[in-house]
Amino acid sequence: MFKPLLTDLFEHEAAGSIRIDIHKRYTLTDAARAHSDLKSHRTLGASVFTI
């Protein structure tokens, strides 16, 4: 169910018809800090983990 939706999303992003702004990037070792930042509203928009 989600795969076609994600495929569409990534196709639109690759084509430039939408833009996904990533506000904050965290490493997996910073998961506790990411949780704290999200919980205390210190981040806006998308936050992602980099692998």
mmCIF entry with sequence, helices, sheets and N, C-alpha, C, O atoms, coordinates in Angstrom:
data_MODEL
# 
_entry.id   MODEL 
# 
_entity.id                         1 
_entity.type                       polymer 
_entity.pdbx_number_of_molecules   1 
# 
_entity_poly.entity_id                      1 
_entity_poly.type                           'polypeptide(L)' 
_entity_poly.nstd_linkage                   no 
_entity_poly.nstd_monomer                   no 
_entity_poly.pdbx_seq_one_letter_code       MFKPLLTDLFEHEAAGSIRIDIHKRYTLTDAARAHSDLKSHRTLGASVFTI 
_entity_poly.pdbx_seq_one_letter_code_can   MFKPLLTDLFEHEAAGSIRIDIHKRYTLTDAARAHSDLKSHRTLGASVFTI 
_entity_poly.pdbx_strand_id                 A 
# 
loop_
_entity_poly_seq.entity_id 
_entity_poly_seq.num 
_entity_poly_seq.mon_id 
_entity_poly_seq.hetero 
1 1  MET n 
1 2  PHE n 
1 3  LYS n 
1 4  PRO n 
1 5  LEU n 
1 6  LEU n 
1 7  THR n 
1 8  ASP n 
1 9  LEU n 
1 10 PHE n 
1 11 GLU n 
1 12 HIS n 
1 13 GLU n 
1 14 ALA n 
1 15 ALA n 
1 16 GLY n 
1 17 SER n 
1 18 ILE n 
1 19 ARG n 
1 20 ILE n 
1 21 ASP n 
1 22 ILE n 
1 23 HIS n 
1 24 LYS n 
1 25 ARG n 
1 26 TYR n 
1 27 THR n 
1 28 LEU n 
1 29 THR n 
1 30 ASP n 
1 31 ALA n 
1 32 ALA n 
1 33 ARG n 
1 34 ALA n 
1 35 HIS n 
1 36 SER n 
1 37 ASP n 
1 38 LEU n 
1 39 LYS n 
1 40 SER n 
1 41 HIS n 
1 42 ARG n 
1 43 THR n 
1 44 LEU n 
1 45 GLY n 
1 46 ALA n 
1 47 SER n 
1 48 VAL n 
1 49 PHE n 
1 50 THR n 
1 51 ILE n 
# 
_struct_asym.id          A 
_struct_asym.entity_id   1 
# 
loop_
_struct_conf.conf_type_id 
_struct_conf.id 
_struct_conf.pdbx_PDB_helix_id 
_struct_conf.beg_label_comp_id 
_struct_conf.beg_label_asym_id 
_struct_conf.beg_label_seq_id 
_struct_conf.pdbx_beg_PDB_ins_code 
_struct_conf.end_label_comp_id 
_struct_conf.end_label_asym_id 
_struct_conf.end_label_seq_id 
_struct_conf.pdbx_end_PDB_ins_code 
_struct_conf.beg_auth_comp_id 
_struct_conf.beg_auth_asym_id 
_struct_conf.beg_auth_seq_id 
_struct_conf.end_auth_comp_id 
_struct_conf.end_auth_asym_id 
_struct_conf.end_auth_seq_id 
_struct_conf.pdbx_PDB_helix_class 
_struct_conf.details 
_struct_conf.pdbx_PDB_helix_length 
HELX_P HELX_P1 AA1 PHE A 2  ? ALA A 15 ? PHE A 2  ALA A 15 1 ? 14 
HELX_P HELX_P2 AA2 LEU A 28 ? ASP A 30 ? LEU A 28 ASP A 30 5 ? 3  
HELX_P HELX_P3 AA3 ALA A 31 ? LYS A 39 ? ALA A 31 LYS A 39 1 ? 9  
# 
_struct_conf_type.id          HELX_P 
_struct_conf_type.criteria    ? 
_struct_conf_type.reference   ? 
# 
_struct_sheet.id               AA1 
_struct_sheet.type             ? 
_struct_sheet.number_strands   2 
_struct_sheet.details          ? 
# 
_struct_sheet_order.sheet_id     AA1 
_struct_sheet_order.range_id_1   1 
_struct_sheet_order.range_id_2   2 
_struct_sheet_order.offset       ? 
_struct_sheet_order.sense        parallel 
# 
loop_
_struct_sheet_range.sheet_id 
_struct_sheet_range.id 
_struct_sheet_range.beg_label_comp_id 
_struct_sheet_range.beg_label_asym_id 
_struct_sheet_range.beg_label_seq_id 
_struct_sheet_range.pdbx_beg_PDB_ins_code 
_struct_sheet_range.end_label_comp_id 
_struct_sheet_range.end_label_asym_id 
_struct_sheet_range.end_label_seq_id 
_struct_sheet_range.pdbx_end_PDB_ins_code 
_struct_sheet_range.beg_auth_comp_id 
_struct_sheet_range.beg_auth_asym_id 
_struct_sheet_range.beg_auth_seq_id 
_struct_sheet_range.end_auth_comp_id 
_struct_sheet_range.end_auth_asym_id 
_struct_sheet_range.end_auth_seq_id 
AA1 1 ILE A 22 ? THR A 27 ? ILE A 22 THR A 27 
AA1 2 ALA A 46 ? THR A 50 ? ALA A 46 THR A 50 
# 
loop_
_atom_site.group_PDB 
_atom_site.id 
_atom_site.type_symbol 
_atom_site.label_atom_id 
_atom_site.label_alt_id 
_atom_site.label_comp_id 
_atom_site.label_asym_id 
_atom_site.label_entity_id 
_atom_site.label_seq_id 
_atom_site.pdbx_PDB_ins_code 
_atom_site.Cartn_x 
_atom_site.Cartn_y 
_atom_site.Cartn_z 
_atom_site.occupancy 
_atom_site.B_iso_or_equiv 
_atom_site.pdbx_formal_charge 
_atom_site.auth_seq_id 
_atom_site.auth_comp_id 
_atom_site.auth_asym_id 
_atom_site.auth_atom_id 
_atom_site.pdbx_PDB_model_num 
ATOM 1   N N  . MET A 1 1  ? 0.818  -1.199 0.000   1.00 0.00 ? 1  MET A N  1 
ATOM 2   C CA . MET A 1 1  ? 0.000  0.000  0.000   1.00 0.00 ? 1  MET A CA 1 
ATOM 3   C C  . MET A 1 1  ? 0.858  1.258  0.000   1.00 0.00 ? 1  MET A C  1 
ATOM 4   O O  . MET A 1 1  ? 0.579  2.182  -0.764  1.00 0.00 ? 1  MET A O  1 
ATOM 5   N N  . PHE A 1 2  ? 1.890  1.321  0.831   1.00 0.00 ? 2  PHE A N  1 
ATOM 6   C CA . PHE A 1 2  ? 2.683  2.539  0.943   1.00 0.00 ? 2  PHE A CA 1 
ATOM 7   C C  . PHE A 1 2  ? 3.713  2.669  -0.167  1.00 0.00 ? 2  PHE A C  1 
ATOM 8   O O  . PHE A 1 2  ? 4.095  3.783  -0.523  1.00 0.00 ? 2  PHE A O  1 
ATOM 9   N N  . LYS A 1 3  ? 4.170  1.552  -0.719  1.00 0.00 ? 3  LYS A N  1 
ATOM 10  C CA . LYS A 1 3  ? 5.219  1.627  -1.723  1.00 0.00 ? 3  LYS A CA 1 
ATOM 11  C C  . LYS A 1 3  ? 4.838  2.512  -2.910  1.00 0.00 ? 3  LYS A C  1 
ATOM 12  O O  . LYS A 1 3  ? 5.638  3.363  -3.296  1.00 0.00 ? 3  LYS A O  1 
ATOM 13  N N  . PRO A 1 4  ? 3.655  2.351  -3.507  1.00 0.00 ? 4  PRO A N  1 
ATOM 14  C CA . PRO A 1 4  ? 3.311  3.248  -4.618  1.00 0.00 ? 4  PRO A CA 1 
ATOM 15  C C  . PRO A 1 4  ? 3.275  4.715  -4.195  1.00 0.00 ? 4  PRO A C  1 
ATOM 16  O O  . PRO A 1 4  ? 3.669  5.587  -4.970  1.00 0.00 ? 4  PRO A O  1 
ATOM 17  N N  . LEU A 1 5  ? 2.808  5.001  -2.979  1.00 0.00 ? 5  LEU A N  1 
ATOM 18  C CA . LEU A 1 5  ? 2.770  6.385  -2.527  1.00 0.00 ? 5  LEU A CA 1 
ATOM 19  C C  . LEU A 1 5  ? 4.177  6.942  -2.360  1.00 0.00 ? 5  LEU A C  1 
ATOM 20  O O  . LEU A 1 5  ? 4.449  8.074  -2.762  1.00 0.00 ? 5  LEU A O  1 
ATOM 21  N N  . LEU A 1 6  ? 5.069  6.159  -1.771  1.00 0.00 ? 6  LEU A N  1 
ATOM 22  C CA . LEU A 1 6  ? 6.450  6.599  -1.608  1.00 0.00 ? 6  LEU A CA 1 
ATOM 23  C C  . LEU A 1 6  ? 7.138  6.739  -2.958  1.00 0.00 ? 6  LEU A C  1 
ATOM 24  O O  . LEU A 1 6  ? 7.903  7.679  -3.178  1.00 0.00 ? 6  LEU A O  1 
ATOM 25  N N  . THR A 1 7  ? 6.868  5.810  -3.854  1.00 0.00 ? 7  THR A N  1 
ATOM 26  C CA . THR A 1 7  ? 7.443  5.901  -5.200  1.00 0.00 ? 7  THR A CA 1 
ATOM 27  C C  . THR A 1 7  ? 7.014  7.197  -5.860  1.00 0.00 ? 7  THR A C  1 
ATOM 28  O O  . THR A 1 7  ? 7.840  7.903  -6.438  1.00 0.00 ? 7  THR A O  1 
ATOM 29  N N  . ASP A 1 8  ? 5.729  7.517  -5.780  1.00 0.00 ? 8  ASP A N  1 
ATOM 30  C CA . ASP A 1 8  ? 5.229  8.778  -6.349  1.00 0.00 ? 8  ASP A CA 1 
ATOM 31  C C  . ASP A 1 8  ? 5.902  9.982  -5.694  1.00 0.00 ? 8  ASP A C  1 
ATOM 32  O O  . ASP A 1 8  ? 6.313  10.918 -6.379  1.00 0.00 ? 8  ASP A O  1 
ATOM 33  N N  . LEU A 1 9  ? 6.012  9.954  -4.375  1.00 0.00 ? 9  LEU A N  1 
ATOM 34  C CA . LEU A 1 9  ? 6.635  11.061 -3.657  1.00 0.00 ? 9  LEU A CA 1 
ATOM 35  C C  . LEU A 1 9  ? 8.059  11.284 -4.135  1.00 0.00 ? 9  LEU A C  1 
ATOM 36  O O  . LEU A 1 9  ? 8.444  12.411 -4.448  1.00 0.00 ? 9  LEU A O  1 
ATOM 37  N N  . PHE A 1 10 ? 8.847  10.206 -4.192  1.00 0.00 ? 10 PHE A N  1 
ATOM 38  C CA . PHE A 1 10 ? 10.248 10.345 -4.591  1.00 0.00 ? 10 PHE A CA 1 
ATOM 39  C C  . PHE A 1 10 ? 10.388 10.738 -6.055  1.00 0.00 ? 10 PHE A C  1 
ATOM 40  O O  . PHE A 1 10 ? 11.326 11.450 -6.414  1.00 0.00 ? 10 PHE A O  1 
ATOM 41  N N  . GLU A 1 11 ? 9.480  10.289 -6.898  1.00 0.00 ? 11 GLU A N  1 
ATOM 42  C CA . GLU A 1 11 ? 9.507  10.700 -8.306  1.00 0.00 ? 11 GLU A CA 1 
ATOM 43  C C  . GLU A 1 11 ? 9.232  12.199 -8.436  1.00 0.00 ? 11 GLU A C  1 
ATOM 44  O O  . GLU A 1 11 ? 9.896  12.887 -9.211  1.00 0.00 ? 11 GLU A O  1 
ATOM 45  N N  . HIS A 1 12 ? 8.266  12.700 -7.686  1.00 0.00 ? 12 HIS A N  1 
ATOM 46  C CA . HIS A 1 12 ? 7.967  14.141 -7.722  1.00 0.00 ? 12 HIS A CA 1 
ATOM 47  C C  . HIS A 1 12 ? 9.142  14.948 -7.172  1.00 0.00 ? 12 HIS A C  1 
ATOM 48  O O  . HIS A 1 12 ? 9.476  16.006 -7.704  1.00 0.00 ? 12 HIS A O  1 
ATOM 49  N N  . GLU A 1 13 ? 9.756  14.453 -6.123  1.00 0.00 ? 13 GLU A N  1 
ATOM 50  C CA . GLU A 1 13 ? 10.898 15.155 -5.539  1.00 0.00 ? 13 GLU A CA 1 
ATOM 51  C C  . GLU A 1 13 ? 12.062 15.164 -6.527  1.00 0.00 ? 13 GLU A C  1 
ATOM 52  O O  . GLU A 1 13 ? 12.715 16.194 -6.691  1.00 0.00 ? 13 GLU A O  1 
ATOM 53  N N  . ALA A 1 14 ? 12.333 14.046 -7.184  1.00 0.00 ? 14 ALA A N  1 
ATOM 54  C CA . ALA A 1 14 ? 13.421 13.965 -8.163  1.00 0.00 ? 14 ALA A CA 1 
ATOM 55  C C  . ALA A 1 14 ? 13.161 14.867 -9.361  1.00 0.00 ? 14 ALA A C  1 
ATOM 56  O O  . ALA A 1 14 ? 14.096 15.428 -9.934  1.00 0.00 ? 14 ALA A O  1 
ATOM 57  N N  . ALA A 1 15 ? 11.896 15.009 -9.742  1.00 0.00 ? 15 ALA A N  1 
ATOM 58  C CA . ALA A 1 15 ? 11.538 15.860 -10.880 1.00 0.00 ? 15 ALA A CA 1 
ATOM 59  C C  . ALA A 1 15 ? 11.554 17.341 -10.523 1.00 0.00 ? 15 ALA A C  1 
ATOM 60  O O  . ALA A 1 15 ? 11.510 18.200 -11.404 1.00 0.00 ? 15 ALA A O  1 
ATOM 61  N N  . GLY A 1 16 ? 11.616 17.633 -9.228  1.00 0.00 ? 16 GLY A N  1 
ATOM 62  C CA . GLY A 1 16 ? 11.635 19.030 -8.803  1.00 0.00 ? 16 GLY A CA 1 
ATOM 63  C C  . GLY A 1 16 ? 10.263 19.652 -8.637  1.00 0.00 ? 16 GLY A C  1 
ATOM 64  O O  . GLY A 1 16 ? 10.162 20.856 -8.403  1.00 0.00 ? 16 GLY A O  1 
ATOM 65  N N  . SER A 1 17 ? 9.201  18.860 -8.750  1.00 0.00 ? 17 SER A N  1 
ATOM 66  C CA . SER A 1 17 ? 7.861  19.433 -8.613  1.00 0.00 ? 17 SER A CA 1 
ATOM 67  C C  . SER A 1 17 ? 7.486  19.660 -7.153  1.00 0.00 ? 17 SER A C  1 
ATOM 68  O O  . SER A 1 17 ? 6.574  20.434 -6.861  1.00 0.00 ? 17 SER A O  1 
ATOM 69  N N  . ILE A 1 18 ? 8.173  18.998 -6.246  1.00 0.00 ? 18 ILE A N  1 
ATOM 70  C CA . ILE A 1 18 ? 8.037  19.292 -4.822  1.00 0.00 ? 18 ILE A CA 1 
ATOM 71  C C  . ILE A 1 18 ? 9.429  19.296 -4.211  1.00 0.00 ? 18 ILE A C  1 
ATOM 72  O O  . ILE A 1 18 ? 10.363 18.716 -4.765  1.00 0.00 ? 18 ILE A O  1 
ATOM 73  N N  . ARG A 1 19 ? 9.559  19.947 -3.081  1.00 0.00 ? 19 ARG A N  1 
ATOM 74  C CA . ARG A 1 19 ? 10.846 20.006 -2.404  1.00 0.00 ? 19 ARG A CA 1 
ATOM 75  C C  . ARG A 1 19 ? 10.642 19.593 -0.949  1.00 0.00 ? 19 ARG A C  1 
ATOM 76  O O  . ARG A 1 19 ? 9.742  20.080 -0.264  1.00 0.00 ? 19 ARG A O  1 
ATOM 77  N N  . ILE A 1 20 ? 11.486 18.700 -0.506  1.00 0.00 ? 20 ILE A N  1 
ATOM 78  C CA . ILE A 1 20 ? 11.428 18.249 0.873   1.00 0.00 ? 20 ILE A CA 1 
ATOM 79  C C  . ILE A 1 20 ? 12.579 18.910 1.620   1.00 0.00 ? 20 ILE A C  1 
ATOM 80  O O  . ILE A 1 20 ? 13.745 18.594 1.383   1.00 0.00 ? 20 ILE A O  1 
ATOM 81  N N  . ASP A 1 21 ? 12.249 19.822 2.517   1.00 0.00 ? 21 ASP A N  1 
ATOM 82  C CA . ASP A 1 21 ? 13.264 20.509 3.300   1.00 0.00 ? 21 ASP A CA 1 
ATOM 83  C C  . ASP A 1 21 ? 13.564 19.705 4.555   1.00 0.00 ? 21 ASP A C  1 
ATOM 84  O O  . ASP A 1 21 ? 12.677 19.423 5.360   1.00 0.00 ? 21 ASP A O  1 
ATOM 85  N N  . ILE A 1 22 ? 14.812 19.349 4.704   1.00 0.00 ? 22 ILE A N  1 
ATOM 86  C CA . ILE A 1 22 ? 15.231 18.620 5.895   1.00 0.00 ? 22 ILE A CA 1 
ATOM 87  C C  . ILE A 1 22 ? 15.867 19.625 6.841   1.00 0.00 ? 22 ILE A C  1 
ATOM 88  O O  . ILE A 1 22 ? 16.911 20.208 6.550   1.00 0.00 ? 22 ILE A O  1 
ATOM 89  N N  . HIS A 1 23 ? 15.216 19.810 7.973   1.00 0.00 ? 23 HIS A N  1 
ATOM 90  C CA . HIS A 1 23 ? 15.673 20.805 8.939   1.00 0.00 ? 23 HIS A CA 1 
ATOM 91  C C  . HIS A 1 23 ? 16.859 20.312 9.747   1.00 0.00 ? 23 HIS A C  1 
ATOM 92  O O  . HIS A 1 23 ? 17.796 21.069 10.000  1.00 0.00 ? 23 HIS A O  1 
ATOM 93  N N  . LYS A 1 24 ? 16.826 19.054 10.152  1.00 0.00 ? 24 LYS A N  1 
ATOM 94  C CA . LYS A 1 24 ? 17.846 18.543 11.062  1.00 0.00 ? 24 LYS A CA 1 
ATOM 95  C C  . LYS A 1 24 ? 18.195 17.116 10.688  1.00 0.00 ? 24 LYS A C  1 
ATOM 96  O O  . LYS A 1 24 ? 17.312 16.318 10.371  1.00 0.00 ? 24 LYS A O  1 
ATOM 97  N N  . ARG A 1 25 ? 19.487 16.789 10.722  1.00 0.00 ? 25 ARG A N  1 
ATOM 98  C CA . ARG A 1 25 ? 19.962 15.425 10.464  1.00 0.00 ? 25 ARG A CA 1 
ATOM 99  C C  . ARG A 1 25 ? 20.660 14.921 11.720  1.00 0.00 ? 25 ARG A C  1 
ATOM 100 O O  . ARG A 1 25 ? 21.416 15.647 12.365  1.00 0.00 ? 25 ARG A O  1 
ATOM 101 N N  . TYR A 1 26 ? 20.396 13.681 12.047  1.00 0.00 ? 26 TYR A N  1 
ATOM 102 C CA . TYR A 1 26 ? 20.995 13.042 13.212  1.00 0.00 ? 26 TYR A CA 1 
ATOM 103 C C  . TYR A 1 26 ? 21.629 11.728 12.798  1.00 0.00 ? 26 TYR A C  1 
ATOM 104 O O  . TYR A 1 26 ? 21.137 11.055 11.892  1.00 0.00 ? 26 TYR A O  1 
ATOM 105 N N  . THR A 1 27 ? 22.719 11.360 13.459  1.00 0.00 ? 27 THR A N  1 
ATOM 106 C CA . THR A 1 27 ? 23.254 10.013 13.304  1.00 0.00 ? 27 THR A CA 1 
ATOM 107 C C  . THR A 1 27 ? 22.485 9.108  14.256  1.00 0.00 ? 27 THR A C  1 
ATOM 108 O O  . THR A 1 27 ? 21.825 9.588  15.177  1.00 0.00 ? 27 THR A O  1 
ATOM 109 N N  . LEU A 1 28 ? 22.570 7.813  14.035  1.00 0.00 ? 28 LEU A N  1 
ATOM 110 C CA . LEU A 1 28 ? 21.849 6.890  14.908  1.00 0.00 ? 28 LEU A CA 1 
ATOM 111 C C  . LEU A 1 28 ? 22.361 6.957  16.341  1.00 0.00 ? 28 LEU A C  1 
ATOM 112 O O  . LEU A 1 28 ? 21.613 6.701  17.284  1.00 0.00 ? 28 LEU A O  1 
ATOM 113 N N  . THR A 1 29 ? 23.635 7.301  16.504  1.00 0.00 ? 29 THR A N  1 
ATOM 114 C CA . THR A 1 29 ? 24.167 7.422  17.865  1.00 0.00 ? 29 THR A CA 1 
ATOM 115 C C  . THR A 1 29 ? 23.601 8.635  18.584  1.00 0.00 ? 29 THR A C  1 
ATOM 116 O O  . THR A 1 29 ? 23.724 8.732  19.805  1.00 0.00 ? 29 THR A O  1 
ATOM 117 N N  . ASP A 1 30 ? 22.986 9.558  17.864  1.00 0.00 ? 30 ASP A N  1 
ATOM 118 C CA . ASP A 1 30 ? 22.356 10.745 18.459  1.00 0.00 ? 30 ASP A CA 1 
ATOM 119 C C  . ASP A 1 30 ? 20.845 10.587 18.622  1.00 0.00 ? 30 ASP A C  1 
ATOM 120 O O  . ASP A 1 30 ? 20.125 11.581 18.724  1.00 0.00 ? 30 ASP A O  1 
ATOM 121 N N  . ALA A 1 31 ? 20.363 9.349  18.647  1.00 0.00 ? 31 ALA A N  1 
ATOM 122 C CA . ALA A 1 31 ? 18.919 9.109  18.726  1.00 0.00 ? 31 ALA A CA 1 
ATOM 123 C C  . ALA A 1 31 ? 18.300 9.728  19.976  1.00 0.00 ? 31 ALA A C  1 
ATOM 124 O O  . ALA A 1 31 ? 17.195 10.268 19.915  1.00 0.00 ? 31 ALA A O  1 
ATOM 125 N N  . ALA A 1 32 ? 18.997 9.656  21.104  1.00 0.00 ? 32 ALA A N  1 
ATOM 126 C CA . ALA A 1 32 ? 18.455 10.238 22.338  1.00 0.00 ? 32 ALA A CA 1 
ATOM 127 C C  . ALA A 1 32 ? 18.332 11.751 22.210  1.00 0.00 ? 32 ALA A C  1 
ATOM 128 O O  . ALA A 1 32 ? 17.339 12.333 22.647  1.00 0.00 ? 32 ALA A O  1 
ATOM 129 N N  . ARG A 1 33 ? 19.339 12.392 21.611  1.00 0.00 ? 33 ARG A N  1 
ATOM 130 C CA . ARG A 1 33 ? 19.269 13.843 21.416  1.00 0.00 ? 33 ARG A CA 1 
ATOM 131 C C  . ARG A 1 33 ? 18.154 14.205 20.434  1.00 0.00 ? 33 ARG A C  1 
ATOM 132 O O  . ARG A 1 33 ? 17.456 15.200 20.629  1.00 0.00 ? 33 ARG A O  1 
ATOM 133 N N  . ALA A 1 34 ? 17.986 13.409 19.391  1.00 0.00 ? 34 ALA A N  1 
ATOM 134 C CA . ALA A 1 34 ? 16.912 13.653 18.421  1.00 0.00 ? 34 ALA A CA 1 
ATOM 135 C C  . ALA A 1 34 ? 15.557 13.579 19.112  1.00 0.00 ? 34 ALA A C  1 
ATOM 136 O O  . ALA A 1 34 ? 14.696 14.431 18.895  1.00 0.00 ? 34 ALA A O  1 
ATOM 137 N N  . HIS A 1 35 ? 15.373 12.572 19.934  1.00 0.00 ? 35 HIS A N  1 
ATOM 138 C CA . HIS A 1 35 ? 14.112 12.424 20.661  1.00 0.00 ? 35 HIS A CA 1 
ATOM 139 C C  . HIS A 1 35 ? 13.882 13.623 21.575  1.00 0.00 ? 35 HIS A C  1 
ATOM 140 O O  . HIS A 1 35 ? 12.776 14.161 21.636  1.00 0.00 ? 35 HIS A O  1 
ATOM 141 N N  . SER A 1 36 ? 14.916 14.033 22.275  1.00 0.00 ? 36 SER A N  1 
ATOM 142 C CA . SER A 1 36 ? 14.807 15.187 23.170  1.00 0.00 ? 36 SER A CA 1 
ATOM 143 C C  . SER A 1 36 ? 14.468 16.459 22.395  1.00 0.00 ? 36 SER A C  1 
ATOM 144 O O  . SER A 1 36 ? 13.610 17.234 22.816  1.00 0.00 ? 36 SER A O  1 
ATOM 145 N N  . ASP A 1 37 ? 15.142 16.675 21.259  1.00 0.00 ? 37 ASP A N  1 
ATOM 146 C CA . ASP A 1 37 ? 14.873 17.863 20.433  1.00 0.00 ? 37 ASP A CA 1 
ATOM 147 C C  . ASP A 1 37 ? 13.434 17.875 19.938  1.00 0.00 ? 37 ASP A C  1 
ATOM 148 O O  . ASP A 1 37 ? 12.769 18.911 19.975  1.00 0.00 ? 37 ASP A O  1 
ATOM 149 N N  . LEU A 1 38 ? 12.950 16.724 19.473  1.00 0.00 ? 38 LEU A N  1 
ATOM 150 C CA . LEU A 1 38 ? 11.572 16.651 18.981  1.00 0.00 ? 38 LEU A CA 1 
ATOM 151 C C  . LEU A 1 38 ? 10.565 16.868 20.107  1.00 0.00 ? 38 LEU A C  1 
ATOM 152 O O  . LEU A 1 38 ? 9.577  17.583 19.945  1.00 0.00 ? 38 LEU A O  1 
ATOM 153 N N  . LYS A 1 39 ? 10.829 16.249 21.231  1.00 0.00 ? 39 LYS A N  1 
ATOM 154 C CA . LYS A 1 39 ? 9.911  16.354 22.366  1.00 0.00 ? 39 LYS A CA 1 
ATOM 155 C C  . LYS A 1 39 ? 9.820  17.776 22.905  1.00 0.00 ? 39 LYS A C  1 
ATOM 156 O O  . LYS A 1 39 ? 8.753  18.219 23.328  1.00 0.00 ? 39 LYS A O  1 
ATOM 157 N N  . SER A 1 40 ? 10.946 18.489 22.887  1.00 0.00 ? 40 SER A N  1 
ATOM 158 C CA . SER A 1 40 ? 10.965 19.855 23.423  1.00 0.00 ? 40 SER A CA 1 
ATOM 159 C C  . SER A 1 40 ? 10.762 20.923 22.351  1.00 0.00 ? 40 SER A C  1 
ATOM 160 O O  . SER A 1 40 ? 10.944 22.112 22.611  1.00 0.00 ? 40 SER A O  1 
ATOM 161 N N  . HIS A 1 41 ? 10.383 20.497 21.145  1.00 0.00 ? 41 HIS A N  1 
ATOM 162 C CA . HIS A 1 41 ? 10.070 21.422 20.039  1.00 0.00 ? 41 HIS A CA 1 
ATOM 163 C C  . HIS A 1 41 ? 11.264 22.283 19.627  1.00 0.00 ? 41 HIS A C  1 
ATOM 164 O O  . HIS A 1 41 ? 11.087 23.434 19.229  1.00 0.00 ? 41 HIS A O  1 
ATOM 165 N N  . ARG A 1 42 ? 12.468 21.738 19.718  1.00 0.00 ? 42 ARG A N  1 
ATOM 166 C CA . ARG A 1 42 ? 13.662 22.466 19.280  1.00 0.00 ? 42 ARG A CA 1 
ATOM 167 C C  . ARG A 1 42 ? 13.960 22.249 17.805  1.00 0.00 ? 42 ARG A C  1 
ATOM 168 O O  . ARG A 1 42 ? 14.980 22.724 17.304  1.00 0.00 ? 42 ARG A O  1 
ATOM 169 N N  . THR A 1 43 ? 13.108 21.558 17.121  1.00 0.00 ? 43 THR A N  1 
ATOM 170 C CA . THR A 1 43 ? 13.296 21.346 15.694  1.00 0.00 ? 43 THR A CA 1 
ATOM 171 C C  . THR A 1 43 ? 11.976 21.605 14.974  1.00 0.00 ? 43 THR A C  1 
ATOM 172 O O  . THR A 1 43 ? 10.902 21.328 15.508  1.00 0.00 ? 43 THR A O  1 
ATOM 173 N N  . LEU A 1 44 ? 12.065 22.125 13.787  1.00 0.00 ? 44 LEU A N  1 
ATOM 174 C CA . LEU A 1 44 ? 10.893 22.397 12.951  1.00 0.00 ? 44 LEU A CA 1 
ATOM 175 C C  . LEU A 1 44 ? 11.061 21.652 11.636  1.00 0.00 ? 44 LEU A C  1 
ATOM 176 O O  . LEU A 1 44 ? 12.181 21.498 11.148  1.00 0.00 ? 44 LEU A O  1 
ATOM 177 N N  . GLY A 1 45 ? 9.984  21.200 11.071  1.00 0.00 ? 45 GLY A N  1 
ATOM 178 C CA . GLY A 1 45 ? 10.069 20.535 9.791   1.00 0.00 ? 45 GLY A CA 1 
ATOM 179 C C  . GLY A 1 45 ? 10.594 19.116 9.920   1.00 0.00 ? 45 GLY A C  1 
ATOM 180 O O  . GLY A 1 45 ? 10.507 18.501 10.983  1.00 0.00 ? 45 GLY A O  1 
ATOM 181 N N  . ALA A 1 46 ? 11.138 18.607 8.830   1.00 0.00 ? 46 ALA A N  1 
ATOM 182 C CA . ALA A 1 46 ? 11.581 17.224 8.779   1.00 0.00 ? 46 ALA A CA 1 
ATOM 183 C C  . ALA A 1 46 ? 12.922 17.037 9.502   1.00 0.00 ? 46 ALA A C  1 
ATOM 184 O O  . ALA A 1 46 ? 13.843 17.845 9.376   1.00 0.00 ? 46 ALA A O  1 
ATOM 185 N N  . SER A 1 47 ? 12.990 15.955 10.249  1.00 0.00 ? 47 SER A N  1 
ATOM 186 C CA . SER A 1 47 ? 14.232 15.524 10.873  1.00 0.00 ? 47 SER A CA 1 
ATOM 187 C C  . SER A 1 47 ? 14.462 14.092 10.425  1.00 0.00 ? 47 SER A C  1 
ATOM 188 O O  . SER A 1 47 ? 13.533 13.285 10.403  1.00 0.00 ? 47 SER A O  1 
ATOM 189 N N  . VAL A 1 48 ? 15.700 13.777 10.069  1.00 0.00 ? 48 VAL A N  1 
ATOM 190 C CA . VAL A 1 48 ? 15.996 12.434 9.558   1.00 0.00 ? 48 VAL A CA 1 
ATOM 191 C C  . VAL A 1 48 ? 17.254 11.884 10.228  1.00 0.00 ? 48 VAL A C  1 
ATOM 192 O O  . VAL A 1 48 ? 18.103 12.629 10.716  1.00 0.00 ? 48 VAL A O  1 
ATOM 193 N N  . PHE A 1 49 ? 17.340 10.571 10.233  1.00 0.00 ? 49 PHE A N  1 
ATOM 194 C CA . PHE A 1 49 ? 18.543 9.894  10.676  1.00 0.00 ? 49 PHE A CA 1 
ATOM 195 C C  . PHE A 1 49 ? 19.378 9.556  9.454   1.00 0.00 ? 49 PHE A C  1 
ATOM 196 O O  . PHE A 1 49 ? 18.860 9.042  8.463   1.00 0.00 ? 49 PHE A O  1 
ATOM 197 N N  . THR A 1 50 ? 20.659 9.842  9.525   1.00 0.00 ? 50 THR A N  1 
ATOM 198 C CA . THR A 1 50 ? 21.561 9.449  8.448   1.00 0.00 ? 50 THR A CA 1 
ATOM 199 C C  . THR A 1 50 ? 22.227 8.146  8.825   1.00 0.00 ? 50 THR A C  1 
ATOM 200 O O  . THR A 1 50 ? 22.614 7.932  9.974   1.00 0.00 ? 50 THR A O  1 
ATOM 201 N N  . ILE A 1 51 ? 22.353 7.284  7.841   1.00 0.00 ? 51 ILE A N  1 
ATOM 202 C CA . ILE A 1 51 ? 22.941 5.962  8.074   1.00 0.00 ? 51 ILE A CA 1 
ATOM 203 C C  . ILE A 1 51 ? 24.232 5.860  7.299   1.00 0.00 ? 51 ILE A C  1 
ATOM 204 O O  . ILE A 1 51 ? 24.901 4.828  7.347   1.00 0.00 ? 51 ILE A O  1 
# 
